[in-house]
Amino acid sequence: MTVIESRPTTKGGSGPRTRTMTVAQALVEFLANQWTVDGDHRERTIPGVYGIFGHGNVAGIGQALQQLHHDQPGLMPYHQARNEQAMVHQSVGWARMRRRRSTFASAASVGPGAANMLTGAALATANRMPALLLPSDTFATRVADPVLQQLELPHDIGIQVSDAFRPLSRFFDRVQRPEQVFSIALAAMRVLTDPAETGAVTIALPEDVQAETLEVPLEFLQPREWHLRRPLPERAPLLRAIAAIRAAKRPMIVAGGGVIYSGAEDALAALVEATGIPVGTSQAGGGSLLWDHPQNLGGIGATGTTAANRIAAEADLVIGIGTRYSDFTTASRTVFQSDGVTFVNINVASFDAYKHGTQLPVIADARETLEAITDALQDWAVTPEHARRIAHEKAEWDAVVDAAFEPSGRSLPGQAEIIGAVQGSSDPRDVIVQAAGSLPGDLHKLWRVRDSLGYHVEYAFSCMGYEIAGGIGVRRAAPDRDVIVMVGDGSYLMLHSELVTAVAEGIKIIVVLIQNHGYASIGHLSETVGSERFGTQYRYLDPEAQDFQGDRRLPIDLAANARSYGVTTIEIQPGASAIDDLRAAVTAAKAADVATLIHINSDPLLYAPDGEGWWDVPVAAISTLPSTQHARTEYLEQQARQKPLLG
């Protein structure tokens, strides 16, 4: 048997120096030497690799990581995971905390391992978050077809599981021959570090090609810098936007995630302090302006506050900054009600800048654009009357939140009380992490963000199961902050196994698990559309009715589940002191240096205050159920308020 060592060689005497390496070895070492530069800030683009190994990658990526760890310890750290989807969630959690300057690579084996990452790919792309995916593929030579876990589609033998990543990725390629790895790796890095194009980046790696050798130019393995683009606004679009703002009577800003990723929080504060323009934030924009800033009206849209939604309803000019304008942000196009409302959309991506038919797009970096607009509006401000209206609505909503946070003394507290207790026991720099269920809506309205990176709600994909894995990624990216993961029992059951990762690596996260024996969010939504909470409760199957609508709850003990993983677990018993006990538990968890799960029961029928937003979920046009008939009538009334929003 001939063993080819990875070693420097010289081809042709005076030619470029090369090293004989496998494709996987070359790719791993290449990734270890990539750097992102953002102004004066420089950091590793790919600081580590998550991997779950199978026959598709154990001899390729797995061997390469082990060899590099042996030869150059610490150059490319490897981290275990318990689920391939969770690897990508951890990468996204990290990436957001690093303002999209870096992310992790996630390596999976052939077939089911690769397929498990599809949800993560969709989440990364929907959130405009960089994530590098390295799914393994079947033999490029096809010498052993069909291999274990290979698809066989008679109409196209070349299609494999990895092809499913194509529509979910911002970049996809497959290394069919060893020498392709050079151009593919460079192209992948370009997309990962492009603020306008970033998302899931997928490099499919056939298992045989991973282990094949090639001559690798040393230049490919040298440190390489990728400078983030911060495009300046063009003069003409900028002047048109400024003129539109000056002409507006009731302008409003919608601050999205682009404010955070650009590091434009100070620039946004400077603009609104100079002009008095109010701000409503999307989920991704939480933290772009701190909660107690006079111009911050809180979340906007379907899960927004009355303050933001009432001011938005009268706005004659909407200044969208780094927002995708999702249906939740626009309340399914019902939140902006003023006739002739105009949109100025500031976004690094033209795709988002042109939304709602605007004729006033500014395709540029958020921070650079805000600074330019502020300079031009030093002599302009909203009217005193509008300023008083803004202050009144903010004060009124703040009082509503104060009341919602007051303990009720009920044996089973409502979710608003639980949020208030967690908020009151946390520190300003703590990070709240959430993704799915009723919690995102309640947090959007109620959580008082006290740090620009303190609010981490994944809501572009709202992926059940993101919370714990994403929280681990957040903590890994910000080890000096406490990370508080709030999760309902439905989402917890989707992907709780990453608690083992937290225990294995000593990663401290605080998980507040709210037990309500079912899907609280969809249960409420089911009621509003007339479906009577069908299929949303965890109950025993009724053998006679053949449904799960009875009163016999399942004997689920999720606290015991967490404890079995080695996680410190605190159980809050139902009773009048539940909220006080929760506060004490959060305080104790913050003082500890290990992962802690706090289990508390809640009443899913106690809802947070209404923010006067709406979400378009179509109701059956015809039904024999009176509940559905009633819901259809209400739906048509709300639908009549929708506007095309052509600006």
LUMMAR-160257 format. One record per residue (C-alpha): residue number from 1; x, y, z; chain. Coordinates in nm, 3 decimals. Layout:
N
     k         X         Y         Z   c
   NUM         X         Y         Z   A
...
This chain:
647
     k         X         Y         Z   c
     1     0.000     0.000     0.000   A
     2     0.138     0.339    -0.099   A
     3     0.093     0.628     0.146   A
     4     0.119     0.977    -0.001   A
     5     0.224     1.227     0.265   A
     6     0.114     1.589     0.269   A
     7     0.441     1.771     0.212   A
     8     0.583     2.068     0.020   A
     9     0.709     1.990    -0.327   A
    10     0.849     2.190    -0.614   A
    11     0.724     2.126    -0.964   A
    12     0.941     2.204    -1.264   A
    13     1.239     2.332    -1.066   A
    14     1.165     2.704    -1.074   A
    15     0.785     2.664    -1.070   A
    16     0.549     2.752    -0.784   A
    17     0.580     2.556    -0.462   A
    18     0.300     2.311    -0.398   A
    19     0.190     2.055    -0.142   A
    20     0.049     1.712    -0.214   A
    21    -0.277     1.696    -0.019   A
    22    -0.619     1.541    -0.033   A
    23    -0.907     1.761    -0.140   A
    24    -1.044     1.759     0.215   A
    25    -0.706     1.849     0.365   A
    26    -0.666     2.137     0.123   A
    27    -1.015     2.269     0.188   A
    28    -0.987     2.252     0.567   A
    29    -0.651     2.428     0.574   A
    30    -0.775     2.688     0.326   A
    31    -1.074     2.765     0.549   A
    32    -0.846     2.801     0.850   A
    33    -0.662     3.085     0.682   A
    34    -0.954     3.306     0.575   A
    35    -1.003     3.643     0.745   A
    36    -1.285     3.896     0.738   A
    37    -1.193     4.263     0.759   A
    38    -1.455     4.525     0.845   A
    39    -1.289     4.862     0.876   A
    40    -1.042     4.826     1.162   A
    41    -1.191     4.495     1.273   A
    42    -1.032     4.166     1.161   A
    43    -1.140     3.814     1.260   A
    44    -1.136     3.457     1.136   A
    45    -1.409     3.404     0.877   A
    46    -1.443     3.034     0.964   A
    47    -1.326     2.991     1.326   A
    48    -1.428     2.626     1.351   A
    49    -1.609     2.325     1.207   A
    50    -1.908     2.133     1.335   A
    51    -1.916     1.778     1.211   A
    52    -2.107     1.454     1.234   A
    53    -1.922     1.177     1.055   A
    54    -2.040     0.883     0.850   A
    55    -1.902     0.679     0.565   A
    56    -1.935     0.982     0.338   A
    57    -1.690     1.206     0.524   A
    58    -1.508     1.015     0.797   A
    59    -1.212     0.945     0.564   A
    60    -1.231     1.289     0.402   A
    61    -1.323     1.591     0.613   A
    62    -1.295     1.387     0.932   A
    63    -0.942     1.271     0.853   A
    64    -0.841     1.621     0.742   A
    65    -0.961     1.778     1.067   A
    66    -0.780     1.515     1.273   A
    67    -0.458     1.558     1.076   A
    68    -0.464     1.937     1.105   A
    69    -0.539     1.907     1.476   A
    70    -0.232     1.682     1.507   A
    71    -0.001     1.895     1.292   A
    72    -0.120     2.244     1.389   A
    73    -0.333     2.222     1.707   A
    74    -0.592     2.498     1.739   A
    75    -0.573     2.614     1.380   A
    76    -0.917     2.472     1.292   A
    77    -1.112     2.366     1.603   A
    78    -1.363     2.084     1.568   A
    79    -1.690     2.075     1.765   A
    80    -1.933     1.789     1.803   A
    81    -2.306     1.821     1.752   A
    82    -2.599     1.587     1.805   A
    83    -2.802     1.680     1.500   A
    84    -2.695     1.814     1.161   A
    85    -2.969     2.076     1.157   A
    86    -2.846     2.204     1.493   A
    87    -2.494     2.251     1.355   A
    88    -2.626     2.514     1.115   A
    89    -2.838     2.676     1.387   A
    90    -2.529     2.713     1.603   A
    91    -2.347     2.869     1.309   A
    92    -2.626     3.120     1.255   A
    93    -2.641     3.205     1.626   A
    94    -2.270     3.278     1.616   A
    95    -2.293     3.475     1.291   A
    96    -2.558     3.715     1.414   A
    97    -2.366     3.791     1.732   A
    98    -2.059     3.860     1.517   A
    99    -2.261     4.093     1.290   A
   100    -2.222     3.846     0.999   A
   101    -1.844     3.882     0.996   A
   102    -1.785     3.511     1.056   A
   103    -1.960     3.177     1.074   A
   104    -1.885     2.808     1.120   A
   105    -1.861     2.529     0.865   A
   106    -2.092     2.229     0.910   A
   107    -1.987     1.890     0.771   A
   108    -2.233     1.604     0.724   A
   109    -2.224     1.257     0.573   A
   110    -2.407     1.122     0.269   A
   111    -2.786     1.091     0.248   A
   112    -2.972     1.142     0.577   A
   113    -2.688     1.338     0.734   A
   114    -2.688     1.583     0.446   A
   115    -3.068     1.595     0.432   A
   116    -3.082     1.685     0.800   A
   117    -2.904     2.012     0.718   A
   118    -3.166     2.129     0.467   A
   119    -3.375     2.307     0.729   A
   120    -3.065     2.485     0.854   A
   121    -2.979     2.595     0.501   A
   122    -3.323     2.743     0.451   A
   123    -3.302     2.921     0.786   A
   124    -2.964     3.076     0.706   A
   125    -3.074     3.199     0.365   A
   126    -3.408     3.333     0.488   A
   127    -3.228     3.528     0.761   A
   128    -2.955     3.653     0.526   A
   129    -2.702     3.483     0.755   A
   130    -2.373     3.327     0.641   A
   131    -2.338     2.953     0.699   A
   132    -2.095     2.721     0.521   A
   133    -2.237     2.374     0.456   A
   134    -2.022     2.079     0.353   A
   135    -2.259     1.789     0.278   A
   136    -2.097     1.473     0.152   A
   137    -2.204     1.318    -0.175   A
   138    -2.194     0.976    -0.338   A
   139    -1.899     0.859    -0.550   A
   140    -1.814     1.089    -0.838   A
   141    -1.670     0.788    -1.022   A
   142    -1.990     0.589    -0.957   A
   143    -1.767     0.284    -0.933   A
   144    -1.968     0.141    -0.644   A
   145    -2.318     0.257    -0.739   A
   146    -2.550     0.238    -0.565   A
   147    -2.372     0.306    -0.238   A
   148    -2.544     0.299     0.098   A
   149    -2.788     0.593     0.136   A
   150    -2.770     0.688    -0.233   A
   151    -3.080     0.806    -0.414   A
   152    -3.162     0.625    -0.735   A
   153    -3.390     0.822    -0.963   A
   154    -3.429     0.642    -1.295   A
   155    -3.493     0.963    -1.489   A
   156    -3.172     1.131    -1.364   A
   157    -2.909     0.916    -1.194   A
   158    -2.696     1.223    -1.122   A
   159    -2.944     1.374    -0.875   A
   160    -2.853     1.318    -0.512   A
   161    -2.964     1.453    -0.175   A
   162    -2.715     1.738    -0.199   A
   163    -2.902     1.875    -0.502   A
   164    -3.186     1.965    -0.266   A
   165    -2.958     2.240    -0.131   A
   166    -2.964     2.426    -0.463   A
   167    -3.284     2.628    -0.408   A
   168    -3.198     2.681    -0.040   A
   169    -2.847     2.818    -0.093   A
   170    -2.711     3.151    -0.208   A
   171    -2.422     2.956    -0.357   A
   172    -2.400     2.587    -0.454   A
   173    -2.134     2.383    -0.626   A
   174    -2.009     2.026    -0.628   A
   175    -1.640     1.928    -0.636   A
   176    -1.654     1.665    -0.910   A
   177    -1.279     1.674    -0.975   A
   178    -1.001     1.758    -0.725   A
   179    -0.873     2.063    -0.912   A
   180    -1.217     2.228    -0.892   A
   181    -1.172     2.287    -0.520   A
   182    -0.967     2.603    -0.579   A
   183    -1.223     2.804    -0.773   A
   184    -1.516     2.666    -0.574   A
   185    -1.363     2.753    -0.236   A
   186    -1.284     3.107    -0.346   A
   187    -1.630     3.161    -0.491   A
   188    -1.787     3.030    -0.171   A
   189    -1.591     3.275     0.042   A
   190    -1.695     3.565    -0.181   A
   191    -2.062     3.495    -0.116   A
   192    -2.018     3.427     0.256   A
   193    -1.861     3.770     0.304   A
   194    -2.090     3.969     0.074   A
   195    -2.350     4.164     0.280   A
   196    -2.595     4.164    -0.011   A
   197    -2.559     3.802    -0.119   A
   198    -2.483     3.608     0.197   A
   199    -2.682     3.310     0.320   A
   200    -2.630     2.936     0.305   A
   201    -2.321     2.849     0.101   A
   202    -2.304     2.482     0.003   A
   203    -2.007     2.287    -0.127   A
   204    -2.108     1.928    -0.201   A
   205    -1.819     1.685    -0.158   A
   206    -1.832     1.337    -0.317   A
   207    -1.687     1.091    -0.071   A
   208    -1.424     0.961    -0.312   A
   209    -1.311     1.305    -0.426   A
   210    -1.261     1.414    -0.063   A
   211    -0.988     1.154    -0.025   A
   212    -0.818     1.204    -0.364   A
   213    -0.487     1.390    -0.392   A
   214    -0.384     1.697    -0.586   A
   215    -0.099     1.943    -0.595   A
   216    -0.204     2.246    -0.394   A
   217    -0.030     2.580    -0.462   A
   218     0.098     2.728    -0.138   A
   219    -0.071     3.055    -0.234   A
   220    -0.407     2.882    -0.190   A
   221    -0.320     2.803     0.172   A
   222    -0.184     3.144     0.270   A
   223    -0.386     3.386     0.488   A
   224    -0.638     3.572     0.273   A
   225    -0.849     3.875     0.368   A
   226    -1.206     3.939     0.262   A
   227    -1.301     4.304     0.308   A
   228    -1.670     4.360     0.376   A
   229    -1.831     4.599     0.132   A
   230    -1.985     4.912     0.286   A
   231    -2.112     5.087    -0.028   A
   232    -2.171     5.460    -0.006   A
   233    -2.506     5.597    -0.121   A
   234    -2.510     5.741    -0.471   A
   235    -2.568     6.114    -0.480   A
   236    -2.890     6.126    -0.682   A
   237    -3.084     5.858    -0.489   A
   238    -2.964     6.010    -0.162   A
   239    -3.083     6.357    -0.257   A
   240    -3.424     6.220    -0.363   A
   241    -3.458     6.042    -0.029   A
   242    -3.364     6.355     0.165   A
   243    -3.615     6.562    -0.031   A
   244    -3.889     6.309     0.043   A
   245    -3.812     6.323     0.415   A
   246    -3.819     6.703     0.417   A
   247    -4.157     6.699     0.243   A
   248    -4.309     6.449     0.486   A
   249    -4.545     6.551     0.765   A
   250    -4.549     6.223     0.957   A
   251    -4.240     6.015     0.867   A
   252    -4.154     5.691     1.042   A
   253    -3.853     5.460     1.039   A
   254    -3.873     5.081     1.022   A
   255    -3.541     4.954     1.157   A
   256    -3.446     4.602     1.045   A
   257    -3.156     4.368     1.099   A
   258    -2.941     4.563     0.855   A
   259    -2.899     4.832     1.118   A
   260    -2.737     4.578     1.352   A
   261    -2.523     4.408     1.087   A
   262    -2.392     4.742     0.965   A
   263    -2.313     4.861     1.317   A
   264    -2.540     5.159     1.251   A
   265    -2.705     5.186     1.594   A
   266    -2.526     5.508     1.686   A
   267    -2.597     5.657     1.344   A
   268    -2.967     5.573     1.381   A
   269    -2.978     5.731     1.727   A
   270    -2.809     6.044     1.595   A
   271    -3.063     6.078     1.313   A
   272    -3.374     6.037     1.527   A
   273    -3.239     6.263     1.801   A
   274    -3.175     6.534     1.545   A
   275    -3.511     6.502     1.370   A
   276    -3.754     6.341     1.614   A
   277    -3.855     6.073     1.359   A
   278    -4.005     5.775     1.545   A
   279    -3.880     5.419     1.503   A
   280    -4.055     5.083     1.492   A
   281    -3.837     4.773     1.488   A
   282    -3.871     4.443     1.309   A
   283    -3.779     4.125     1.495   A
   284    -3.428     4.130     1.345   A
   285    -3.404     4.501     1.422   A
   286    -3.458     4.460     1.796   A
   287    -3.173     4.646     1.965   A
   288    -3.116     4.892     1.682   A
   289    -3.248     5.153     1.925   A
   290    -3.269     5.084     2.298   A
   291    -3.615     5.045     2.447   A
   292    -3.620     5.362     2.656   A
   293    -3.507     5.594     2.377   A
   294    -3.782     5.857     2.330   A
   295    -3.812     5.776     1.959   A
   296    -3.834     5.397     2.002   A
   297    -4.197     5.287     1.979   A
   298    -4.108     4.917     1.996   A
   299    -4.195     4.635     1.762   A
   300    -4.401     4.713     1.454   A
   301    -4.653     4.503     1.264   A
   302    -4.847     4.188     1.345   A
   303    -4.661     4.136     1.673   A
   304    -4.596     4.504     1.733   A
   305    -4.700     4.758     1.993   A
   306    -4.999     4.990     1.982   A
   307    -4.752     5.281     1.987   A
   308    -4.567     5.174     1.673   A
   309    -4.875     5.053     1.488   A
   310    -5.085     5.364     1.555   A
   311    -4.809     5.597     1.442   A
   312    -4.742     5.374     1.141   A
   313    -5.108     5.386     1.039   A
   314    -5.077     5.764     0.993   A
   315    -4.727     5.775     0.844   A
   316    -4.704     5.946     0.507   A
   317    -4.341     5.839     0.459   A
   318    -4.184     5.511     0.568   A
   319    -3.806     5.492     0.585   A
   320    -3.711     5.125     0.580   A
   321    -3.354     5.061     0.693   A
   322    -3.214     4.713     0.640   A
   323    -3.553     4.543     0.648   A
   324    -3.702     4.269     0.431   A
   325    -4.056     4.398     0.500   A
   326    -4.188     4.055     0.597   A
   327    -4.561     4.007     0.640   A
   328    -4.520     4.034     1.016   A
   329    -4.341     4.368     0.983   A
   330    -4.614     4.513     0.760   A
   331    -4.898     4.331     0.941   A
   332    -4.970     4.166     0.608   A
   333    -4.980     4.507     0.442   A
   334    -5.235     4.658     0.679   A
   335    -5.015     4.863     0.912   A
   336    -4.949     5.157     0.677   A
   337    -5.291     5.305     0.609   A
   338    -5.220     5.660     0.494   A
   339    -5.330     5.736     0.138   A
   340    -5.029     5.785    -0.085   A
   341    -4.781     5.657     0.170   A
   342    -4.429     5.664     0.022   A
   343    -4.133     5.436     0.095   A
   344    -3.766     5.526     0.114   A
   345    -3.586     5.192     0.135   A
   346    -3.222     5.189     0.246   A
   347    -3.069     4.847     0.191   A
   348    -2.742     4.697     0.077   A
   349    -2.943     4.449    -0.133   A
   350    -3.135     4.588    -0.429   A
   351    -3.386     4.302    -0.397   A
   352    -3.506     4.447    -0.068   A
   353    -3.449     4.813    -0.154   A
   354    -3.709     4.803    -0.433   A
   355    -3.988     4.641    -0.231   A
   356    -4.339     4.791    -0.218   A
   357    -4.287     4.948    -0.557   A
   358    -4.077     5.227    -0.419   A
   359    -3.926     5.485    -0.651   A
   360    -3.690     5.595    -0.376   A
   361    -3.446     5.307    -0.319   A
   362    -3.105     5.380    -0.170   A
   363    -2.884     5.079    -0.235   A
   364    -2.608     5.134     0.015   A
   365    -2.475     5.054     0.359   A
   366    -2.709     5.154     0.641   A
   367    -2.451     5.334     0.855   A
   368    -2.301     5.530     0.568   A
   369    -2.646     5.635     0.447   A
   370    -2.776     5.735     0.789   A
   371    -2.475     5.952     0.854   A
   372    -2.523     6.128     0.522   A
   373    -2.895     6.185     0.584   A
   374    -2.831     6.319     0.934   A
   375    -2.581     6.571     0.800   A
   376    -2.838     6.692     0.548   A
   377    -3.125     6.725     0.798   A
   378    -2.962     6.929     1.073   A
   379    -3.219     7.208     1.022   A
   380    -3.527     6.981     0.997   A
   381    -3.745     6.805     1.255   A
   382    -4.095     6.667     1.296   A
   383    -4.359     6.913     1.413   A
   384    -4.407     6.970     1.790   A
   385    -4.757     6.831     1.757   A
   386    -4.632     6.506     1.607   A
   387    -4.357     6.485     1.868   A
   388    -4.618     6.510     2.144   A
   389    -4.825     6.237     1.979   A
   390    -4.521     6.009     1.962   A
   391    -4.439     6.066     2.329   A
   392    -4.801     6.002     2.432   A
   393    -4.826     5.671     2.248   A
   394    -4.491     5.553     2.387   A
   395    -4.586     5.640     2.745   A
   396    -4.921     5.468     2.707   A
   397    -4.763     5.145     2.582   A
   398    -4.492     5.151     2.848   A
   399    -4.769     5.160     3.110   A
   400    -4.939     4.863     2.943   A
   401    -4.615     4.663     2.964   A
   402    -4.565     4.760     3.328   A
   403    -4.910     4.624     3.408   A
   404    -4.854     4.305     3.206   A
   405    -4.536     4.233     3.402   A
   406    -4.711     4.253     3.740   A
   407    -4.748     3.907     3.902   A
   408    -5.111     3.798     3.909   A
   409    -5.073     3.544     4.189   A
   410    -5.231     3.273     3.975   A
   411    -5.116     2.918     4.023   A
   412    -5.029     2.906     3.653   A
   413    -4.890     3.242     3.539   A
   414    -4.936     3.384     3.193   A
   415    -4.649     3.419     2.950   A
   416    -4.633     3.797     2.992   A
   417    -4.569     3.757     3.364   A
   418    -4.298     3.502     3.293   A
   419    -4.128     3.736     3.047   A
   420    -4.147     4.016     3.303   A
   421    -3.984     3.799     3.569   A
   422    -3.702     3.694     3.337   A
   423    -3.654     4.055     3.223   A
   424    -3.640     4.181     3.581   A
   425    -3.380     3.921     3.681   A
   426    -3.154     3.972     3.380   A
   427    -2.875     4.220     3.316   A
   428    -2.865     4.473     3.030   A
   429    -2.597     4.281     2.834   A
   430    -2.773     3.945     2.861   A
   431    -2.897     3.802     2.532   A
   432    -3.251     3.669     2.497   A
   433    -3.279     3.392     2.234   A
   434    -3.602     3.272     2.079   A
   435    -3.746     3.161     1.745   A
   436    -4.089     3.002     1.735   A
   437    -4.429     2.971     1.896   A
   438    -4.610     3.246     2.085   A
   439    -4.293     3.375     2.250   A
   440    -4.159     3.574     1.950   A
   441    -4.478     3.779     1.935   A
   442    -4.485     3.841     2.309   A
   443    -4.114     3.925     2.323   A
   444    -4.144     4.162     2.027   A
   445    -4.407     4.358     2.218   A
   446    -4.281     4.324     2.573   A
   447    -3.905     4.264     2.596   A
   448    -3.718     4.582     2.681   A
   449    -3.395     4.563     2.485   A
   450    -3.108     4.729     2.674   A
   451    -2.816     4.637     2.449   A
   452    -2.782     4.641     2.071   A
   453    -2.696     4.269     2.066   A
   454    -2.928     4.171     2.348   A
   455    -3.229     4.063     2.141   A
   456    -3.185     3.751     1.928   A
   457    -3.513     3.626     1.784   A
   458    -3.483     3.417     1.467   A
   459    -3.804     3.509     1.290   A
   460    -3.736     3.501     0.918   A
   461    -3.780     3.123     0.929   A
   462    -3.919     3.100     1.284   A
   463    -3.776     2.752     1.312   A
   464    -3.899     2.534     1.595   A
   465    -3.593     2.384     1.761   A
   466    -3.359     2.673     1.681   A
   467    -3.352     2.809     2.034   A
   468    -3.112     2.583     2.224   A
   469    -2.871     2.529     1.935   A
   470    -2.882     2.896     1.839   A
   471    -2.828     2.992     2.202   A
   472    -2.515     2.778     2.215   A
   473    -2.387     2.959     1.907   A
   474    -2.461     3.295     2.069   A
   475    -2.280     3.203     2.390   A
   476    -1.983     3.067     2.197   A
   477    -1.963     3.400     2.012   A
   478    -2.008     3.609     2.327   A
   479    -1.870     3.415     2.626   A
   480    -1.878     3.728     2.843   A
   481    -2.259     3.753     2.822   A
   482    -2.529     3.542     2.982   A
   483    -2.753     3.384     2.719   A
   484    -3.114     3.323     2.819   A
   485    -3.300     3.084     2.591   A
   486    -3.677     3.101     2.630   A
   487    -3.856     2.807     2.470   A
   488    -4.197     2.644     2.480   A
   489    -4.242     2.272     2.525   A
   490    -4.343     2.225     2.160   A
   491    -4.023     2.378     2.026   A
   492    -3.813     2.211     2.297   A
   493    -3.932     1.869     2.186   A
   494    -3.822     1.942     1.830   A
   495    -3.450     1.974     1.908   A
   496    -3.340     1.953     2.271   A
   497    -3.048     1.717     2.222   A
   498    -2.795     2.000     2.183   A
   499    -2.813     2.037     2.560   A
   500    -2.564     1.751     2.552   A
   501    -2.332     1.973     2.348   A
   502    -2.359     2.245     2.614   A
   503    -2.271     1.993     2.886   A
   504    -1.986     1.836     2.688   A
   505    -1.815     2.168     2.616   A
   506    -1.905     2.345     2.940   A
   507    -2.106     2.608     2.754   A
   508    -2.324     2.799     2.996   A
   509    -2.670     2.884     2.871   A
   510    -2.984     2.945     3.075   A
   511    -3.292     2.774     2.932   A
   512    -3.633     2.888     3.055   A
   513    -3.867     2.610     2.944   A
   514    -4.233     2.708     2.948   A
   515    -4.456     2.402     2.973   A
   516    -4.811     2.444     2.843   A
   517    -4.872     2.090     2.713   A
   518    -4.899     2.169     2.345   A
   519    -4.854     2.431     2.078   A
   520    -4.968     2.755     2.244   A
   521    -4.915     2.979     1.943   A
   522    -5.083     2.758     1.687   A
   523    -5.354     2.676     1.938   A
   524    -5.441     3.045     1.963   A
   525    -5.414     3.088     1.586   A
   526    -5.635     2.783     1.539   A
   527    -5.903     2.955     1.745   A
   528    -5.884     3.275     1.542   A
   529    -5.934     3.086     1.215   A
   530    -6.217     2.878     1.356   A
   531    -6.034     2.545     1.384   A
   532    -6.097     2.511     1.760   A
   533    -5.737     2.424     1.861   A
   534    -5.758     2.101     1.661   A
   535    -5.439     1.895     1.689   A
   536    -5.252     2.152     1.896   A
   537    -5.264     1.993     2.244   A
   538    -5.055     1.708     2.382   A
   539    -5.322     1.459     2.481   A
   540    -5.379     1.084     2.473   A
   541    -5.559     0.955     2.167   A
   542    -5.931     0.918     2.239   A
   543    -6.006     0.573     2.093   A
   544    -6.374     0.652     2.043   A
   545    -6.351     1.002     1.898   A
   546    -6.024     0.917     1.722   A
   547    -5.875     1.254     1.806   A
   548    -5.648     1.420     2.062   A
   549    -5.900     1.674     2.189   A
   550    -5.972     1.514     2.527   A
   551    -5.859     1.621     2.874   A
   552    -5.609     1.340     2.941   A
   553    -5.268     1.508     2.930   A
   554    -4.957     1.311     2.848   A
   555    -4.730     1.243     3.145   A
   556    -4.445     1.445     2.995   A
   557    -4.158     1.532     3.230   A
   558    -3.926     1.758     3.036   A
   559    -3.737     1.860     3.348   A
   560    -3.637     1.496     3.392   A
   561    -3.532     1.487     3.028   A
   562    -3.295     1.782     3.074   A
   563    -3.164     1.637     3.399   A
   564    -3.084     1.311     3.222   A
   565    -2.848     1.503     2.993   A
   566    -2.650     1.630     3.292   A
   567    -2.803     1.978     3.290   A
   568    -2.862     2.151     3.622   A
   569    -3.241     2.172     3.646   A
   570    -3.466     2.394     3.857   A
   571    -3.837     2.316     3.868   A
   572    -4.083     2.594     3.951   A
   573    -4.387     2.446     4.119   A
   574    -4.733     2.585     4.035   A
   575    -4.863     2.823     4.298   A
   576    -4.902     3.184     4.398   A
   577    -4.525     3.224     4.441   A
   578    -4.434     3.087     4.095   A
   579    -4.316     3.424     3.960   A
   580    -4.108     3.502     4.269   A
   581    -3.958     3.155     4.248   A
   582    -3.880     3.210     3.880   A
   583    -3.697     3.533     3.957   A
   584    -3.490     3.354     4.219   A
   585    -3.417     3.070     3.978   A
   586    -3.290     3.306     3.705   A
   587    -3.069     3.481     3.960   A
   588    -2.927     3.146     4.073   A
   589    -2.870     3.033     3.712   A
   590    -2.683     3.354     3.635   A
   591    -2.459     3.301     3.936   A
   592    -2.376     2.946     3.827   A
   593    -2.107     2.860     3.573   A
   594    -2.285     2.567     3.405   A
   595    -2.586     2.522     3.179   A
   596    -2.912     2.547     3.371   A
   597    -3.269     2.467     3.270   A
   598    -3.559     2.628     3.454   A
   599    -3.893     2.452     3.409   A
   600    -4.215     2.645     3.470   A
   601    -4.578     2.566     3.391   A
   602    -4.796     2.836     3.235   A
   603    -5.155     2.899     3.136   A
   604    -5.160     2.917     2.753   A
   605    -5.498     3.091     2.756   A
   606    -5.361     3.405     2.925   A
   607    -5.249     3.628     2.641   A
   608    -5.014     3.923     2.626   A
   609    -5.158     4.271     2.560   A
   610    -5.285     4.328     2.209   A
   611    -5.075     4.552     1.986   A
   612    -5.347     4.610     1.725   A
   613    -5.164     4.416     1.455   A
   614    -5.300     4.156     1.213   A
   615    -5.156     3.858     1.030   A
   616    -5.308     3.724     0.710   A
   617    -5.383     3.354     0.755   A
   618    -5.663     3.261     0.513   A
   619    -5.979     3.115     0.662   A
   620    -6.181     2.845     0.488   A
   621    -6.424     3.013     0.248   A
   622    -6.698     2.763     0.328   A
   623    -6.754     2.547     0.636   A
   624    -7.017     2.366     0.840   A
   625    -6.844     2.477     1.163   A
   626    -6.998     2.792     1.319   A
   627    -6.655     2.885     1.456   A
   628    -6.507     2.885     1.106   A
   629    -6.801     3.079     0.965   A
   630    -6.752     3.350     1.228   A
   631    -6.376     3.356     1.169   A
   632    -6.432     3.395     0.794   A
   633    -6.647     3.705     0.852   A
   634    -6.377     3.863     1.066   A
   635    -6.108     3.765     0.815   A
   636    -6.283     3.941     0.529   A
   637    -6.317     4.256     0.740   A
   638    -5.944     4.261     0.809   A
   639    -5.852     4.168     0.453   A
   640    -6.039     4.474     0.327   A
   641    -5.775     4.689     0.499   A
   642    -5.487     4.546     0.297   A
   643    -5.311     4.788     0.064   A
   644    -5.089     4.721    -0.236   A
   645    -4.836     4.959    -0.079   A
   646    -4.706     5.097    -0.404   A
   647    -4.476     5.383    -0.306   A
